[in-house]
Amino acid sequence: MFRLQQSQPDPAEEQKRVAAEVRNNFIMFGALCIAIRLAPIVLQHLKNA
């Protein structure tokens, strides 16, 4: 976790990295919401099968 602070990465590169992380978090959040919404339906189908 802790590493010596080298020269600062340029802001454009940092911004791209942050944007990618935010997008990944958003996708994961969406997938989690979909899984939560579908879970009862899937369980109902399994119970009826």
PDB file of N, H, CA, C and O in Angstrom:
ATOM      1  N   MET A   1       0.827  -1.199   0.000  1.00  0.00           N
ATOM      2  CA  MET A   1       0.000   0.000   0.000  1.00  0.00           C
ATOM      3  C   MET A   1       0.868   1.258   0.000  1.00  0.00           C
ATOM      4  O   MET A   1       0.675   2.160  -0.815  1.00  0.00           O
ATOM      5  N   PHE A   2       1.825   1.301   0.927  1.00  0.00           N
ATOM      6  H   PHE A   2       1.981   0.568   1.589  1.00  0.00           H
ATOM      7  CA  PHE A   2       2.636   2.510   1.050  1.00  0.00           C
ATOM      8  C   PHE A   2       3.809   2.417   0.105  1.00  0.00           C
ATOM      9  O   PHE A   2       4.578   1.457   0.150  1.00  0.00           O
ATOM     10  N   ARG A   3       3.949   3.406  -0.745  1.00  0.00           N
ATOM     11  H   ARG A   3       3.324   4.186  -0.781  1.00  0.00           H
ATOM     12  CA  ARG A   3       5.113   3.439  -1.619  1.00  0.00           C
ATOM     13  C   ARG A   3       5.666   4.854  -1.610  1.00  0.00           C
ATOM     14  O   ARG A   3       4.943   5.822  -1.375  1.00  0.00           O
ATOM     15  N   LEU A   4       6.956   4.951  -1.871  1.00  0.00           N
ATOM     16  H   LEU A   4       7.543   4.164  -2.062  1.00  0.00           H
ATOM     17  CA  LEU A   4       7.581   6.266  -1.885  1.00  0.00           C
ATOM     18  C   LEU A   4       6.938   7.107  -2.976  1.00  0.00           C
ATOM     19  O   LEU A   4       6.665   6.636  -4.080  1.00  0.00           O
ATOM     20  N   GLN A   5       6.706   8.363  -2.632  1.00  0.00           N
ATOM     21  H   GLN A   5       6.928   8.746  -1.735  1.00  0.00           H
ATOM     22  CA  GLN A   5       6.052   9.258  -3.588  1.00  0.00           C
ATOM     23  C   GLN A   5       7.050   9.662  -4.663  1.00  0.00           C
ATOM     24  O   GLN A   5       8.021  10.369  -4.395  1.00  0.00           O
ATOM     25  N   GLN A   6       6.797   9.200  -5.886  1.00  0.00           N
ATOM     26  H   GLN A   6       6.008   8.625  -6.104  1.00  0.00           H
ATOM     27  CA  GLN A   6       7.664   9.613  -6.981  1.00  0.00           C
ATOM     28  C   GLN A   6       7.144  10.950  -7.514  1.00  0.00           C
ATOM     29  O   GLN A   6       6.271  11.571  -6.908  1.00  0.00           O
ATOM     30  N   SER A   7       7.681  11.377  -8.637  1.00  0.00           N
ATOM     31  H   SER A   7       8.390  10.872  -9.129  1.00  0.00           H
ATOM     32  CA  SER A   7       7.165  12.595  -9.259  1.00  0.00           C
ATOM     33  C   SER A   7       5.679  12.383  -9.556  1.00  0.00           C
ATOM     34  O   SER A   7       5.259  11.292  -9.942  1.00  0.00           O
ATOM     35  N   GLN A   8       4.912  13.419  -9.373  1.00  0.00           N
ATOM     36  H   GLN A   8       5.253  14.306  -9.059  1.00  0.00           H
ATOM     37  CA  GLN A   8       3.463  13.320  -9.565  1.00  0.00           C
ATOM     38  C   GLN A   8       3.151  12.876 -10.993  1.00  0.00           C
ATOM     39  O   GLN A   8       3.775  13.357 -11.939  1.00  0.00           O
ATOM     40  N   PRO A   9       2.188  11.958 -11.158  1.00  0.00           N
ATOM     41  CA  PRO A   9       1.753  11.636 -12.524  1.00  0.00           C
ATOM     42  C   PRO A   9       1.056  12.856 -13.121  1.00  0.00           C
ATOM     43  O   PRO A   9       0.453  13.646 -12.394  1.00  0.00           O
ATOM     44  N   ASP A  10       1.136  13.010 -14.424  1.00  0.00           N
ATOM     45  H   ASP A  10       1.626  12.369 -15.015  1.00  0.00           H
ATOM     46  CA  ASP A  10       0.520  14.204 -15.009  1.00  0.00           C
ATOM     47  C   ASP A  10      -0.995  14.133 -14.846  1.00  0.00           C
ATOM     48  O   ASP A  10      -1.580  13.051 -14.884  1.00  0.00           O
ATOM     49  N   PRO A  11      -1.631  15.302 -14.662  1.00  0.00           N
ATOM     50  CA  PRO A  11      -3.070  15.348 -14.332  1.00  0.00           C
ATOM     51  C   PRO A  11      -3.957  14.644 -15.356  1.00  0.00           C
ATOM     52  O   PRO A  11      -4.963  14.038 -14.985  1.00  0.00           O
ATOM     53  N   ALA A  12      -3.603  14.715 -16.631  1.00  0.00           N
ATOM     54  H   ALA A  12      -2.786  15.207 -16.933  1.00  0.00           H
ATOM     55  CA  ALA A  12      -4.435  14.067 -17.653  1.00  0.00           C
ATOM     56  C   ALA A  12      -4.455  12.556 -17.440  1.00  0.00           C
ATOM     57  O   ALA A  12      -5.502  11.917 -17.538  1.00  0.00           O
ATOM     58  N   GLU A  13      -3.285  11.996 -17.148  1.00  0.00           N
ATOM     59  H   GLU A  13      -2.434  12.516 -17.068  1.00  0.00           H
ATOM     60  CA  GLU A  13      -3.185  10.554 -16.912  1.00  0.00           C
ATOM     61  C   GLU A  13      -3.986  10.181 -15.667  1.00  0.00           C
ATOM     62  O   GLU A  13      -4.714   9.188 -15.658  1.00  0.00           O
ATOM     63  N   GLU A  14      -3.843  10.984 -14.626  1.00  0.00           N
ATOM     64  H   GLU A  14      -3.251  11.791 -14.634  1.00  0.00           H
ATOM     65  CA  GLU A  14      -4.565  10.750 -13.372  1.00  0.00           C
ATOM     66  C   GLU A  14      -6.076  10.797 -13.617  1.00  0.00           C
ATOM     67  O   GLU A  14      -6.825   9.964 -13.105  1.00  0.00           O
ATOM     68  N   GLN A  15      -6.506  11.777 -14.401  1.00  0.00           N
ATOM     69  H   GLN A  15      -5.897  12.453 -14.817  1.00  0.00           H
ATOM     70  CA  GLN A  15      -7.938  11.931 -14.671  1.00  0.00           C
ATOM     71  C   GLN A  15      -8.480  10.722 -15.430  1.00  0.00           C
ATOM     72  O   GLN A  15      -9.585  10.255 -15.151  1.00  0.00           O
ATOM     73  N   LYS A  16      -7.703  10.215 -16.387  1.00  0.00           N
ATOM     74  H   LYS A  16      -6.805  10.594 -16.613  1.00  0.00           H
ATOM     75  CA  LYS A  16      -8.130   9.024 -17.134  1.00  0.00           C
ATOM     76  C   LYS A  16      -8.268   7.829 -16.203  1.00  0.00           C
ATOM     77  O   LYS A  16      -9.225   7.062 -16.306  1.00  0.00           O
ATOM     78  N   ARG A  17      -7.301   7.671 -15.288  1.00  0.00           N
ATOM     79  H   ARG A  17      -6.524   8.295 -15.205  1.00  0.00           H
ATOM     80  CA  ARG A  17      -7.328   6.546 -14.359  1.00  0.00           C
ATOM     81  C   ARG A  17      -8.549   6.639 -13.446  1.00  0.00           C
ATOM     82  O   ARG A  17      -9.237   5.647 -13.208  1.00  0.00           O
ATOM     83  N   VAL A  18      -8.806   7.843 -12.938  1.00  0.00           N
ATOM     84  H   VAL A  18      -8.247   8.649 -13.131  1.00  0.00           H
ATOM     85  CA  VAL A  18      -9.960   8.037 -12.054  1.00  0.00           C
ATOM     86  C   VAL A  18     -11.255   7.771 -12.810  1.00  0.00           C
ATOM     87  O   VAL A  18     -12.167   7.138 -12.278  1.00  0.00           O
ATOM     88  N   ALA A  19     -11.341   8.253 -14.053  1.00  0.00           N
ATOM     89  H   ALA A  19     -10.601   8.767 -14.485  1.00  0.00           H
ATOM     90  CA  ALA A  19     -12.550   8.036 -14.852  1.00  0.00           C
ATOM     91  C   ALA A  19     -12.783   6.543 -15.073  1.00  0.00           C
ATOM     92  O   ALA A  19     -13.920   6.076 -15.010  1.00  0.00           O
ATOM     93  N   ALA A  20     -11.714   5.799 -15.332  1.00  0.00           N
ATOM     94  H   ALA A  20     -10.790   6.179 -15.383  1.00  0.00           H
ATOM     95  CA  ALA A  20     -11.847   4.355 -15.541  1.00  0.00           C
ATOM     96  C   ALA A  20     -12.325   3.674 -14.257  1.00  0.00           C
ATOM     97  O   ALA A  20     -13.171   2.781 -14.303  1.00  0.00           O
ATOM     98  N   GLU A  21     -11.782   4.099 -13.113  1.00  0.00           N
ATOM     99  H   GLU A  21     -11.095   4.825 -13.076  1.00  0.00           H
ATOM    100  CA  GLU A  21     -12.207   3.510 -11.838  1.00  0.00           C
ATOM    101  C   GLU A  21     -13.672   3.807 -11.568  1.00  0.00           C
ATOM    102  O   GLU A  21     -14.418   2.926 -11.141  1.00  0.00           O
ATOM    103  N   VAL A  22     -14.086   5.039 -11.815  1.00  0.00           N
ATOM    104  H   VAL A  22     -13.479   5.755 -12.162  1.00  0.00           H
ATOM    105  CA  VAL A  22     -15.481   5.421 -11.586  1.00  0.00           C
ATOM    106  C   VAL A  22     -16.399   4.603 -12.482  1.00  0.00           C
ATOM    107  O   VAL A  22     -17.448   4.131 -12.042  1.00  0.00           O
ATOM    108  N   ARG A  23     -15.997   4.437 -13.751  1.00  0.00           N
ATOM    109  H   ARG A  23     -15.146   4.820 -14.108  1.00  0.00           H
ATOM    110  CA  ARG A  23     -16.818   3.663 -14.681  1.00  0.00           C
ATOM    111  C   ARG A  23     -16.921   2.213 -14.221  1.00  0.00           C
ATOM    112  O   ARG A  23     -17.998   1.620 -14.271  1.00  0.00           O
ATOM    113  N   ASN A  24     -15.806   1.642 -13.775  1.00  0.00           N
ATOM    114  H   ASN A  24     -14.930   2.124 -13.735  1.00  0.00           H
ATOM    115  CA  ASN A  24     -15.830   0.262 -13.282  1.00  0.00           C
ATOM    116  C   ASN A  24     -16.733   0.137 -12.067  1.00  0.00           C
ATOM    117  O   ASN A  24     -17.506  -0.814 -11.959  1.00  0.00           O
ATOM    118  N   ASN A  25     -16.637   1.105 -11.143  1.00  0.00           N
ATOM    119  H   ASN A  25     -16.008   1.878 -11.231  1.00  0.00           H
ATOM    120  CA  ASN A  25     -17.481   1.062  -9.952  1.00  0.00           C
ATOM    121  C   ASN A  25     -18.951   1.162 -10.340  1.00  0.00           C
ATOM    122  O   ASN A  25     -19.795   0.475  -9.766  1.00  0.00           O
ATOM    123  N   PHE A  26     -19.258   2.016 -11.312  1.00  0.00           N
ATOM    124  H   PHE A  26     -18.572   2.574 -11.778  1.00  0.00           H
ATOM    125  CA  PHE A  26     -20.639   2.193 -11.754  1.00  0.00           C
ATOM    126  C   PHE A  26     -21.178   0.902 -12.360  1.00  0.00           C
ATOM    127  O   PHE A  26     -22.312   0.507 -12.091  1.00  0.00           O
ATOM    128  N   ILE A  27     -20.349   0.240 -13.190  1.00  0.00           N
ATOM    129  H   ILE A  27     -19.427   0.561 -13.409  1.00  0.00           H
ATOM    130  CA  ILE A  27     -20.755  -1.021 -13.819  1.00  0.00           C
ATOM    131  C   ILE A  27     -20.984  -2.089 -12.752  1.00  0.00           C
ATOM    132  O   ILE A  27     -21.965  -2.830 -12.812  1.00  0.00           O
ATOM    133  N   MET A  28     -20.077  -2.167 -11.775  1.00  0.00           N
ATOM    134  H   MET A  28     -19.280  -1.565 -11.727  1.00  0.00           H
ATOM    135  CA  MET A  28     -20.227  -3.153 -10.701  1.00  0.00           C
ATOM    136  C   MET A  28     -21.494  -2.881  -9.904  1.00  0.00           C
ATOM    137  O   MET A  28     -22.213  -3.812  -9.538  1.00  0.00           O
ATOM    138  N   PHE A  29     -21.772  -1.604  -9.633  1.00  0.00           N
ATOM    139  H   PHE A  29     -21.189  -0.848  -9.931  1.00  0.00           H
ATOM    140  CA  PHE A  29     -22.972  -1.239  -8.887  1.00  0.00           C
ATOM    141  C   PHE A  29     -24.223  -1.645  -9.668  1.00  0.00           C
ATOM    142  O   PHE A  29     -25.171  -2.183  -9.095  1.00  0.00           O
ATOM    143  N   GLY A  30     -24.220  -1.388 -10.965  1.00  0.00           N
ATOM    144  H   GLY A  30     -23.450  -0.951 -11.430  1.00  0.00           H
ATOM    145  CA  GLY A  30     -25.354  -1.768 -11.803  1.00  0.00           C
ATOM    146  C   GLY A  30     -25.559  -3.277 -11.818  1.00  0.00           C
ATOM    147  O   GLY A  30     -26.684  -3.765 -11.719  1.00  0.00           O
ATOM    148  N   ALA A  31     -24.449  -4.010 -11.943  1.00  0.00           N
ATOM    149  H   ALA A  31     -23.535  -3.613 -12.023  1.00  0.00           H
ATOM    150  CA  ALA A  31     -24.546  -5.475 -11.954  1.00  0.00           C
ATOM    151  C   ALA A  31     -25.097  -5.988 -10.625  1.00  0.00           C
ATOM    152  O   ALA A  31     -25.898  -6.922 -10.594  1.00  0.00           O
ATOM    153  N   LEU A  32     -24.662  -5.370  -9.535  1.00  0.00           N
ATOM    154  H   LEU A  32     -24.012  -4.611  -9.560  1.00  0.00           H
ATOM    155  CA  LEU A  32     -25.139  -5.774  -8.214  1.00  0.00           C
ATOM    156  C   LEU A  32     -26.640  -5.519  -8.087  1.00  0.00           C
ATOM    157  O   LEU A  32     -27.375  -6.366  -7.578  1.00  0.00           O
ATOM    158  N   CYS A  33     -27.095  -4.353  -8.550  1.00  0.00           N
ATOM    159  H   CYS A  33     -26.498  -3.665  -8.963  1.00  0.00           H
ATOM    160  CA  CYS A  33     -28.526  -4.030  -8.494  1.00  0.00           C
ATOM    161  C   CYS A  33     -29.340  -5.027  -9.309  1.00  0.00           C
ATOM    162  O   CYS A  33     -30.387  -5.494  -8.862  1.00  0.00           O
ATOM    163  N   ILE A  34     -28.859  -5.351 -10.501  1.00  0.00           N
ATOM    164  H   ILE A  34     -28.008  -4.971 -10.864  1.00  0.00           H
ATOM    165  CA  ILE A  34     -29.569  -6.309 -11.357  1.00  0.00           C
ATOM    166  C   ILE A  34     -29.630  -7.673 -10.682  1.00  0.00           C
ATOM    167  O   ILE A  34     -30.665  -8.339 -10.708  1.00  0.00           O
ATOM    168  N   ALA A  35     -28.514  -8.087 -10.076  1.00  0.00           N
ATOM    169  H   ALA A  35     -27.673  -7.546 -10.055  1.00  0.00           H
ATOM    170  CA  ALA A  35     -28.483  -9.385  -9.394  1.00  0.00           C
ATOM    171  C   ALA A  35     -29.489  -9.411  -8.246  1.00  0.00           C
ATOM    172  O   ALA A  35     -30.182 -10.407  -8.039  1.00  0.00           O
ATOM    173  N   ILE A  36     -29.561  -8.307  -7.502  1.00  0.00           N
ATOM    174  H   ILE A  36     -28.998  -7.498  -7.670  1.00  0.00           H
ATOM    175  CA  ILE A  36     -30.500  -8.237  -6.372  1.00  0.00           C
ATOM    176  C   ILE A  36     -31.938  -8.279  -6.881  1.00  0.00           C
ATOM    177  O   ILE A  36     -32.794  -8.921  -6.272  1.00  0.00           O
ATOM    178  N   ARG A  37     -32.210  -7.591  -8.008  1.00  0.00           N
ATOM    179  H   ARG A  37     -31.515  -7.070  -8.503  1.00  0.00           H
ATOM    180  CA  ARG A  37     -33.565  -7.584  -8.559  1.00  0.00           C
ATOM    181  C   ARG A  37     -33.951  -8.970  -9.084  1.00  0.00           C
ATOM    182  O   ARG A  37     -35.099  -9.392  -8.941  1.00  0.00           O
ATOM    183  N   LEU A  38     -32.997  -9.675  -9.689  1.00  0.00           N
ATOM    184  H   LEU A  38     -32.064  -9.332  -9.805  1.00  0.00           H
ATOM    185  CA  LEU A  38     -33.312 -10.959 -10.317  1.00  0.00           C
ATOM    186  C   LEU A  38     -33.321 -12.123  -9.337  1.00  0.00           C
ATOM    187  O   LEU A  38     -33.951 -13.148  -9.598  1.00  0.00           O
ATOM    188  N   ALA A  39     -32.632 -11.977  -8.217  1.00  0.00           N
ATOM    189  H   ALA A  39     -32.120 -11.145  -8.005  1.00  0.00           H
ATOM    190  CA  ALA A  39     -32.494 -13.099  -7.285  1.00  0.00           C
ATOM    191  C   ALA A  39     -33.838 -13.710  -6.878  1.00  0.00           C
ATOM    192  O   ALA A  39     -33.984 -14.930  -6.957  1.00  0.00           O
ATOM    193  N   PRO A  40     -34.829 -12.915  -6.445  1.00  0.00           N
ATOM    194  CA  PRO A  40     -36.107 -13.529  -6.032  1.00  0.00           C
ATOM    195  C   PRO A  40     -36.797 -14.268  -7.179  1.00  0.00           C
ATOM    196  O   PRO A  40     -37.400 -15.319  -6.966  1.00  0.00           O
ATOM    197  N   ILE A  41     -36.711 -13.722  -8.390  1.00  0.00           N
ATOM    198  H   ILE A  41     -36.221 -12.868  -8.563  1.00  0.00           H
ATOM    199  CA  ILE A  41     -37.348 -14.351  -9.552  1.00  0.00           C
ATOM    200  C   ILE A  41     -36.686 -15.695  -9.842  1.00  0.00           C
ATOM    201  O   ILE A  41     -37.363 -16.699 -10.066  1.00  0.00           O
ATOM    202  N   VAL A  42     -35.356 -15.699  -9.836  1.00  0.00           N
ATOM    203  H   VAL A  42     -34.807 -14.883  -9.654  1.00  0.00           H
ATOM    204  CA  VAL A  42     -34.613 -16.933 -10.106  1.00  0.00           C
ATOM    205  C   VAL A  42     -34.913 -17.969  -9.031  1.00  0.00           C
ATOM    206  O   VAL A  42     -35.141 -19.138  -9.341  1.00  0.00           O
ATOM    207  N   LEU A  43     -34.914 -17.548  -7.777  1.00  0.00           N
ATOM    208  H   LEU A  43     -34.729 -16.598  -7.525  1.00  0.00           H
ATOM    209  CA  LEU A  43     -35.197 -18.487  -6.689  1.00  0.00           C
ATOM    210  C   LEU A  43     -36.614 -19.048  -6.817  1.00  0.00           C
ATOM    211  O   LEU A  43     -36.844 -20.228  -6.553  1.00  0.00           O
ATOM    212  N   GLN A  44     -37.555 -18.204  -7.221  1.00  0.00           N
ATOM    213  H   GLN A  44     -37.368 -17.245  -7.435  1.00  0.00           H
ATOM    214  CA  GLN A  44     -38.936 -18.658  -7.402  1.00  0.00           C
ATOM    215  C   GLN A  44     -38.998 -19.733  -8.486  1.00  0.00           C
ATOM    216  O   GLN A  44     -39.667 -20.753  -8.322  1.00  0.00           O
ATOM    217  N   HIS A  45     -38.296 -19.496  -9.595  1.00  0.00           N
ATOM    218  H   HIS A  45     -37.752 -18.668  -9.728  1.00  0.00           H
ATOM    219  CA  HIS A  45     -38.279 -20.480 -10.682  1.00  0.00           C
ATOM    220  C   HIS A  45     -37.650 -21.784 -10.225  1.00  0.00           C
ATOM    221  O   HIS A  45     -38.139 -22.861 -10.563  1.00  0.00           O
ATOM    222  N   LEU A  46     -36.564 -21.696  -9.456  1.00  0.00           N
ATOM    223  H   LEU A  46     -36.167 -20.821  -9.181  1.00  0.00           H
ATOM    224  CA  LEU A  46     -35.897 -22.910  -8.989  1.00  0.00           C
ATOM    225  C   LEU A  46     -36.807 -23.685  -8.042  1.00  0.00           C
ATOM    226  O   LEU A  46     -36.826 -24.916  -8.052  1.00  0.00           O
ATOM    227  N   LYS A  47     -37.556 -22.956  -7.228  1.00  0.00           N
ATOM    228  H   LYS A  47     -37.540 -21.957  -7.219  1.00  0.00           H
ATOM    229  CA  LYS A  47     -38.436 -23.614  -6.270  1.00  0.00           C
ATOM    230  C   LYS A  47     -39.578 -24.323  -6.998  1.00  0.00           C
ATOM    231  O   LYS A  47     -40.018 -25.397  -6.588  1.00  0.00           O
ATOM    232  N   ASN A  48     -40.049 -23.708  -8.082  1.00  0.00           N
ATOM    233  H   ASN A  48     -39.692 -22.836  -8.416  1.00  0.00           H
ATOM    234  CA  ASN A  48     -41.170 -24.289  -8.827  1.00  0.00           C
ATOM    235  C   ASN A  48     -40.725 -25.414  -9.749  1.00  0.00           C
ATOM    236  O   ASN A  48     -41.541 -26.250 -10.139  1.00  0.00           O
ATOM    237  N   ALA A  49     -39.462 -25.448 -10.099  1.00  0.00           N
ATOM    238  H   ALA A  49     -38.799 -24.770  -9.782  1.00  0.00           H
ATOM    239  CA  ALA A  49     -38.978 -26.454 -11.062  1.00  0.00           C
ATOM    240  C   ALA A  49     -39.038 -27.852 -10.462  1.00  0.00           C
ATOM    241  O   ALA A  49     -38.672 -28.824 -11.124  1.00  0.00           O
TER     242      ALA A  49
END
